[in-house]
Amino acid sequence: MAAQFFSSLADNALLVAAIAMLIQAEAPSWLTPYLKFFFVISYVVLAPFVGAFADRLPKGQVMFIANTIKIVGCVTMLWGVDPLIAYALVGLGAAAYSPAKYGILTEYLPHRQLVVANGWIEGLTVASIILGTMLGGLLIHVRVSGVLLHIDLPLIDTDIDTPAEAAIALIVVVYAIAALFNLEVPRTRVALKKLHADPIDTLRDFGRCVGHLWRDRLGQISLAVTTLFWGAGATLQFIVIEWARAALGFDLSKAAMLQGITAFGIAVGAVLASLWVSLDRSVRVIPLGIAMGLIVIVMNLVNQVWLAMFLMVVIGALAGFFVVPMNALLQHRGHHLVGAGRSIAVQNFNENSSILVMIALYSLLLSAGLSIYTVVVIFGLFVAGTMTLVQLWYWRNYRRHPEEIERLLAFARAEVPHAHRPAE
């Protein structure tokens, strides 16, 4: 949990610092969302391999290697490499990190505790998003960056001359702290799986895993929800920044703080979900996703800071409450269908493909000259509409296959963790 906290803290602070570097370079506003685009490319391209890699080595060792890659990405950004390219390298580390950080939950715990465990992990992750986003905004603030830039190391010329560079240098230290915690993650007794000698075999195995999850009556619903949610969530990060500038007159530092308030709402929703929603009742929270999309549109009616803060908390709470149970359900089905690391890799592939598409569409809307207010309406209707389709999909599955759905839900309630294995 400590390793995940500090790694996520640095990830979110780095996004704000990277945006500041683009602003510093006077890049057009439509280019900013492509930071996220380049970050998640590795999740999609390497998905067949990082899941297998996470199941090949102890999870703590995988996370240590991944954090080291993130540090290298930060250093290259300081050396003057294009922020998009350097951030893509950080994304490579994040792609390797993700299957290990979530896959280890199913190795440590029986599936009955997965919603609670996800509540803790997501709550802590969102706390790191809040603090990381605020840390990034704080580090680029003129007063704080001024202090950092006046710190000189004897006999060493660091060439750190701007607020964004000073922020990134400090973020490297946070990644290093996370890497030290990674070394202390204990090994589980789960048998490690060998990597395929032929990459083509790895791709075939990944394709088999994707097929297993999309054919499963519950897996397909939870995978559809999380895929849509994370694509929308990544886009919402940038929408909030642009909307805060237009509606509230915020600069990047203050807009980052508003992002943190949204993340606080997600943490509240995640904790409440872990307390109130059992694994077998996860599908009942889908309507909250529909509500979240509709409430996002209300942003266009807000021009006061206190009201904006309240609305961000509400949107975040709805998001956290409905995504944590669905995430736990997907982990449960994935663990029994294809294995912990591979299931998270499949999840990452789908979710980050959604992020690539939605970020690209958002950037296209901005480059086409649409106002942020129009984009907010389009975004809200899209989220509400797609979540409605997923709800109809689940009802259709239940009507056509009631016995199978009830059996899978009963399995989620069962006390014996490995009472059922799907036929190969």
For each residue, the residues with C-beta under 8 A, 3 or more apart:
1: 4 5 120 121 124
2: 5 6 181
3: 6 7 60 63 101 178 181 182 184 185
4: 1 7 8 101 121 124 125 128 178
5: 1 2 8 9 124 125 127 128 178
6: 2 3 9 10 128 174 175 177 178 181
7: 3 4 10 11 63 67 70 97 101 175 178
8: 4 5 11 12 125 128 129 132
9: 5 6 12 13 128 131 132 135 174 178
10: 6 7 13 14 70 132 171 174 175 178
11: 7 8 14 15 70 90 94 132
12: 8 9 15 16 128 129 132 133 135 136
13: 9 10 16 17 132 133 135 136 139 167 171 174
14: 10 11 17 18 74 87 90 136 168 171
15: 11 12 18 19 35 36 39 133 136 237
16: 12 13 19 20 133 136 137 139 140 167 252 256
17: 13 14 20 21 136 139 140 164 167 168 171
18: 14 15 21 22 35 77 83 86 87 164 168
19: 15 16 22 23 32 35 241 252
20: 16 17 23 24 140 163 164 167 252
21: 17 18 24 25 77 83 162 164 165 168
22: 18 19 25 27 31 32 35 83
23: 19 20 26 27 32 252
24: 20 21 162 164
25: 21 22 83
26: 23
27: 22 23 31 32
28: 31 367
29: 32 242 366
30: 33 363 364 366 367
31: 22 27 28 34 363
32: 19 22 23 27 29 35 238 241
33: 30 36 37 235 238 359 362 363 366
34: 31 37 38 84 359 363
35: 15 18 19 22 32 38 39 83 84 87
36: 15 33 39 40 234 237 238 355 359
37: 33 34 40 41 355 356 359 360 363
38: 34 35 41 84 85 87 88 91
39: 15 35 36 42 87 88 90 91 94
40: 36 37 43 44 91 95 234 352 355 356 359
41: 37 38 44 45 88 91 356
42: 39 45 46 88 91 92 94 95
43: 40 46 47 91 94 95 98 348 349 351 352 355
44: 40 41 47 348 349 352 353 356
45: 41 42
46: 42 43 49 50 92 95 96
47: 43 44 50 51 95 206 345 346 348 349 352
48: 51 52 202 203 205 206 207 345 349
49: 46 52 53 199 202 206
50: 46 47 53 54 95 96 98 99 341 345 348
51: 47 48 54 55 99 206 209 341 342 343 344 345 346 348
52: 48 49 55 56 193 195 196 202 205 206 341 342 345
53: 49 50 56 57 62 96 99 195 341
54: 50 51 57 59 62 96 99 100 103 340 341 344 345
55: 51 52 99 103 192 193 339 340 341 342
56: 52 53 192 193 194 195
57: 53 54 61 62 192
58: 61 62 185 187 188 192
59: 54 62 63 100 101 103 104 107 185 188
60: 3 63 64 100 182 183 184 185 186 187
61: 57 58 64 65 182
62: 53 54 57 58 59 65 66 96 97 99 100
63: 3 7 59 60 66 67 97 100 101 182 185
64: 60 61 67 68 179 182 183
65: 61 62 68 69 96
66: 62 63 69 70 93 94 95 96 97 100
67: 7 63 64 70 71 93 97 175 176 178 179 182
68: 64 65 71 72 93 179
69: 65 66 72 73 89 90 92 93 96
70: 7 10 11 66 67 73 74 90 93 94 97 175
71: 67 68 74 75 172 175 176 179
72: 68 69 75 76 89 93
73: 69 70 76 77 86 87 88 89 90 91 92 93
74: 14 70 71 77 78 86 90 168 171 172 175
75: 71 72 78 79 172
76: 72 73 79 81 85 86 89
77: 18 21 73 74 81 83 86 87 168
78: 74 75 159 160 165 168 169
79: 75 76
80:
81: 76 77 85 86
82: 85 86
83: 18 21 22 25 35 77 86 87
84: 34 35 38 87 88
85: 38 76 81 82 88 89
86: 18 73 74 76 77 81 82 83 89 90
87: 14 18 35 38 39 73 77 83 84 90 91
88: 38 39 41 42 73 84 85 91 92
89: 69 72 73 76 85 86 92 93
90: 11 14 39 69 70 73 74 86 87 93 94
91: 38 39 40 41 42 43 73 87 88 94 95
92: 42 46 69 73 88 89 95 96
93: 66 67 68 69 70 72 73 89 90 96 97
94: 11 39 42 43 66 70 90 91 97 98
95: 40 42 43 46 47 50 66 91 92 98 348
96: 46 50 53 54 62 65 66 69 92 93 99 100
97: 7 62 63 66 67 70 93 94 100 101
98: 43 50 94 95 101 102 344 348
99: 50 51 53 54 55 62 96 102 103 340 341 342 344 345 348
100: 54 59 60 62 63 66 96 97 103 104 341
101: 3 4 7 59 63 97 98 104 121
102: 98 99 105 121 331 340 344
103: 54 55 59 99 100 106 107 340 341 343 344
104: 59 100 101 107 108 185 188 340
105: 102 108 109 114 117 118 121 331 340
106: 103 109 111 114 331 332 335 340
107: 59 103 104 188 190 340
108: 104 105 117 188
109: 105 106 113 114 117
110: 113 417
111: 106 114 279 332 335 336 412 417
112: 279 413 415 417
113: 109 110 116 117
114: 105 106 109 111 117 118 279 328 331 332
115: 118 119 273 274 277 278 279 282 324 325 328
116: 113 119 120 274
117: 105 108 109 113 114 120 121 328
118: 105 114 115 121 122 270 274 324 325 327 328 331
119: 115 116 122 123 270 271 273 274 275 324
120: 1 116 117 123 124 274
121: 1 4 101 102 105 117 118 124 125
122: 118 119 125 126 266 267 270 320 323 324 327
123: 119 120 126 127 267 270 271 274
124: 1 4 5 120 121 127 128
125: 4 5 8 121 122 128 129
126: 122 123 129 130 263 264 266 267 270 320
127: 5 123 124 130 131 263 267
128: 4 5 6 8 9 12 124 125 131 132
129: 8 12 125 126 132 133 259 260 263 266
130: 126 127 133 134 260 261 263 264 267
131: 9 127 128 134 135 260
132: 8 9 10 11 12 13 128 129 135 136
133: 12 13 15 16 129 130 136 137 256 257 259 260 263
134: 130 131 137 138 256 257 260
135: 9 12 13 131 132 138 139
136: 12 13 14 15 16 17 132 133 139 140 167 171 256
137: 16 133 134 140 141 252 253 254 255 256 257 260
138: 134 135 141 144 253
139: 13 16 17 135 136 144 145 148 163 166 167 170 171
140: 16 17 20 136 137 144 145 163 164 167 252 253
141: 137 138 144 145 163 253
142: 145 146 163
143: 146 147
144: 138 139 140 141 147 148
145: 139 140 141 142 148 149 162 163 166 167
146: 142 143 149 150
147: 143 144 150 151
148: 139 144 145 151 163 166 167 169 170
149: 145 146 160 161 162 163 166
150: 146 147
151: 147 148
152:
153: 156 158
154:
155:
156: 153
157:
158: 153 169
159: 78
160: 78 149 165 166 169
161: 149 165
162: 21 24 145 149 165 166
163: 20 139 140 141 142 145 148 149 166 167
164: 17 18 20 21 24 140 167 168
165: 21 78 160 161 162 168 169
166: 139 145 148 149 160 162 163 169 170
167: 13 16 17 20 136 139 140 145 148 163 164 170 171
168: 14 17 18 21 74 77 78 164 165 171 172
169: 78 148 158 160 165 166 172 173
170: 139 148 166 167 173 174
171: 10 13 14 17 74 136 139 167 168 174 175
172: 71 74 75 168 169 175 176
173: 169 170 176 177
174: 6 9 10 13 170 171 177 178
175: 6 7 10 67 70 71 74 171 172 178 179
176: 67 71 172 173 179 180
177: 6 173 174 180 181
178: 3 4 5 6 7 9 10 67 174 175 181 182
179: 64 67 68 71 175 176 182 183
180: 176 177 183 184
181: 2 3 6 177 178 184 185
182: 3 60 61 63 64 67 178 179 185
183: 60 64 179 180
184: 3 60 180 181
185: 3 58 59 60 63 104 181 182
186: 60
187: 58 60
188: 58 59 104 107 108
189:
190: 107 340
191:
192: 55 56 57 58
193: 52 55 56 339 341
194: 56
195: 52 53 56 202
196: 52 199 201 202 205
197: 201
198: 201 202
199: 49 196 202 203
200: 203 204
201: 196 197 198 204 205
202: 48 49 52 195 196 198 199 205 206
203: 48 199 200 206 207
204: 200 201 207 208
205: 48 52 196 201 202 208 209 342
206: 47 48 49 51 52 202 203 209 210 342 345 346 349
207: 48 203 204 210 211
208: 204 205 211 212 338
209: 51 205 206 212 213 337 338 339 342 343 345 346
210: 206 207 213 214 346 349 350
211: 207 208 214 215
212: 208 209 215 216 219 337 338 422
213: 209 210 216 219 220 223 330 333 334 337 338 343 346 347
214: 210 211 219 220 223
215: 211 212 219 220
216: 212 213 219 220 333 337 408 422
217: 220 221 397 401 404 405 408
218: 221 222 283 329 333 405 408 409
219: 212 213 214 215 216 222 223 330 333 334 337
220: 213 214 215 216 217 223 224 393 397
221: 217 218 224 225 283 286 326 390 393 394 397
222: 218 219 225 226 282 283 326 327 329 330 333
223: 213 214 219 220 226 227 330 346 347 350
224: 220 221 227 228 390 393
225: 221 222 228 229 286 289 322 323 326 387 390
226: 222 223 229 230 323 326 327 330 347 350 351
227: 223 224 230 231 350 351 353 354
228: 224 225 231 232 289 354 383 386 387 390
229: 225 226 232 233 289 319 322 323 326 351
230: 226 227 233 234 351 352 354 355
231: 227 228 234 235 351 354 355 357 358
232: 228 229 235 236 293 358 379 382 383
233: 229 230 236 237 319
234: 36 40 230 231 237 238 355 358 359
235: 33 231 232 238 239 355 358 359 362 379
236: 232 233 239 240 262 296 315 379
237: 15 36 233 234 240 241 259
238: 32 33 36 234 235 241 242 359 362
239: 235 236 242 243 362 372 375 376 379
240: 236 237 243 244 255 258 259 262 312
241: 19 32 237 238 244 245 252 255 256 259
242: 29 238 239 245 246 366 372 375
243: 239 240 246 247 248 299 372 373 376
244: 240 241 247 248 250 254 255 258 308
245: 241 242 248 249 250 251 255 372
246: 242 243 371 372 373
247: 243 244 299 300 302 303 308 372
248: 243 244 245 254 258 303 305 308
249: 245
250: 244 245 254 255 258
251: 245 254 255
252: 16 19 20 23 137 140 241 255 256
253: 137 138 140 141 256 257
254: 137 244 248 250 251 257 258
255: 137 240 241 244 245 250 251 252 258 259
256: 16 133 134 136 137 241 252 253 259 260
257: 133 134 137 253 254 260 261
258: 240 244 248 250 254 255 261 262 308 309 312
259: 129 133 237 240 241 255 256 262 263
260: 129 130 131 133 134 137 256 257 263 264
261: 130 257 258 264 265 309 312 313 316
262: 236 240 258 259 265 266 312 313 315 316
263: 126 127 129 130 133 259 260 266 267 316
264: 126 130 260 261 267 268 313 316
265: 261 262 268 269 312 313 314 315 316 317 318 319 320
266: 122 126 129 262 263 269 270 316 317 319 320
267: 122 123 126 127 130 263 264 270 271 316 320
268: 264 265 271 272 313 316 317 320
269: 265 266 272 273 316 317 318 319 320 321 322 324
270: 118 119 122 123 126 266 267 273 274 320 321 323 324
271: 119 123 267 268 274 275 320
272: 268 269 275 276 317 320 321
273: 115 119 269 270 276 277 285 320 321 322 324 325
274: 115 116 118 119 120 123 270 271 277 324
275: 119 271 272
276: 272 273
277: 115 273 274 281 282 284 285 321 324 325
278: 115 281 282 413
279: 111 112 114 115 282 325 328 329 332 412 413
280: 409 410 412 413
281: 277 278 284 285 325
282: 115 222 277 278 279 285 325 326 328 329 412
283: 218 221 222 286 326 329 394
284: 277 281 287
285: 273 277 281 282 288 289 321 322 325 326
286: 221 225 283 289 290 322 326 387 390 391 394
287: 284 290 291 387 391
288: 285 291 292 318 321 322
289: 225 228 229 285 286 292 293 318 319 322 323 383 384 387 390
290: 286 287 293 294 383 384 387 388 391
291: 287 288 294 295 318 384
292: 288 289 295 296 315 318 319 322 383 384 387
293: 232 289 290 296 297 379 380 381 382 383 384 385 387
294: 290 291 297 298 380 384
295: 291 292 298 311 314 315 318 380
296: 236 292 293 299 315 376 379 380 383
297: 293 294 300 376 377 380 381
298: 294 295 301 302 311
299: 243 247 296 302 308 311 376
300: 247 297 373 376 377
301: 298
302: 247 298 299 307 308 311
303: 247 248 307
304: 307 308
305: 248 308 309
306: 309 310
307: 302 303 304 310 311
308: 244 247 248 258 299 302 304 305 311 312
309: 258 261 305 306 312 313
310: 306 307 313 314
311: 295 298 299 302 307 308 314 315
312: 240 258 261 262 265 308 309 315 316
313: 261 262 264 265 268 309 310 316 317
314: 265 295 310 311 317 318
315: 236 262 265 292 295 296 311 312 318 319
316: 261 262 263 264 265 266 267 268 269 312 313 319 320
317: 265 266 268 269 272 313 314 320 321
318: 265 269 288 289 291 292 295 314 315 321 322
319: 229 233 265 266 269 289 292 315 316 322 323
320: 122 126 265 266 267 268 269 270 271 272 273 316 317 323 324
321: 269 270 272 273 277 285 288 317 318 324
322: 225 229 269 273 285 286 288 289 292 318 319 325 326
323: 122 225 226 229 270 289 319 320 326 327
324: 115 118 119 122 269 270 273 274 277 320 321 327 328
325: 115 118 273 277 279 281 282 285 322 328 329
326: 221 222 225 226 229 282 283 285 286 322 323 329 330
327: 118 122 222 226 323 324 330 331
328: 114 115 117 118 279 282 324 325 331 332
329: 218 222 279 282 283 325 326 332 333 412
330: 213 219 222 223 226 326 327 333 334 343 347
331: 102 105 106 114 118 327 328 334 335 340 343 344
332: 106 111 114 279 328 329 335 336 412
333: 213 216 218 219 222 329 330 336 337 343 408
334: 213 219 330 331 337 338 339 340 342 343 344 346 347
335: 106 111 331 332 339 340 343
336: 111 332 333 418 420 421 422
337: 209 212 213 216 219 333 334 343 422
338: 208 209 212 213 334 342 343 346
339: 55 193 209 334 335 342 343
340: 54 55 99 102 103 104 105 106 107 190 331 334 335 343 344
341: 50 51 52 53 54 55 99 100 103 193 344 345
342: 51 52 55 99 205 206 209 334 338 339 345 346
343: 51 103 209 213 330 331 333 334 335 337 338 339 340 346 347
344: 51 54 98 99 102 103 331 334 340 341 347 348
345: 47 48 50 51 52 54 99 206 209 341 342 348 349
346: 47 51 206 209 210 213 223 334 338 342 343 349 350
347: 213 223 226 330 334 343 344 350 351
348: 43 44 47 50 51 95 98 99 344 345 351 352
349: 43 44 47 48 206 210 345 346 352 353
350: 210 223 226 227 346 347 353 354
351: 43 226 227 229 230 231 347 348 354 355
352: 40 43 44 47 230 348 349 355 356
353: 44 227 349 350 356 357
354: 227 228 230 231 350 351 357 358
355: 36 37 40 43 230 231 234 235 351 352 358 359
356: 37 40 41 44 352 353 359 360
357: 231 353 354 360 361
358: 231 232 234 235 354 355 361 362
359: 33 34 36 37 40 234 235 238 355 356 362 363
360: 37 356 357 363 364
361: 357 358 364 365
362: 33 235 238 239 358 359 365 366 375 379
363: 30 31 33 34 37 359 360 366 367
364: 30 360 361 367 368
365: 361 362 368 370 374 375 378
366: 29 30 33 242 362 363 369 370 372 375
367: 28 30 363 364
368: 364 365
369: 366
370: 365 366 374 375
371: 246 374 375
372: 239 242 243 245 246 247 366 375 376
373: 243 246 300 376 377
374: 365 370 371 377 378
375: 239 242 362 365 366 370 371 372 378 379
376: 239 243 296 297 299 300 372 373 379 380
377: 297 300 373 374 380 381
378: 365 374 375 381 382
379: 232 235 236 239 293 296 362 375 376 382 383
380: 293 294 295 296 297 376 377 383 384
381: 293 297 377 378 384 385
382: 232 293 378 379 385 386
383: 228 232 289 290 292 293 296 379 380 386 387
384: 289 290 291 292 293 294 380 381 387 388
385: 293 381 382 388 389
386: 228 382 383 389 390
387: 225 228 286 287 289 290 292 293 383 384 390 391
388: 290 384 385 391 392
389: 385 386 392 393
390: 221 224 225 228 286 289 386 387 393 394
391: 286 287 290 387 388 394 395
392: 388 389 395 396
393: 220 221 224 389 390 396 397
394: 221 283 286 390 391 397 398
395: 391 392 398 399
396: 392 393 399 400
397: 217 220 221 393 394 400 401 405
398: 394 395 401 402 405
399: 395 396 402
400: 396 397
401: 217 397 398 404 405
402: 398 399 405 406
403: 406 407
404: 217 401 407 408
405: 217 218 397 398 401 402 408 409
406: 402 403 409 410
407: 403 404 410 411
408: 216 217 218 333 404 405 411 412
409: 218 280 405 406 412 413
410: 280 406 407 413 414
411: 407 408 414 419 420
412: 111 279 280 282 329 332 408 409
413: 112 278 279 280 409 410
414: 410 411 417 419 420
415: 112
416: 419
417: 110 111 112 414
418: 336 421
419: 411 414 416
420: 336 411 414
421: 336 418
422: 212 216 336 337
423:
424:
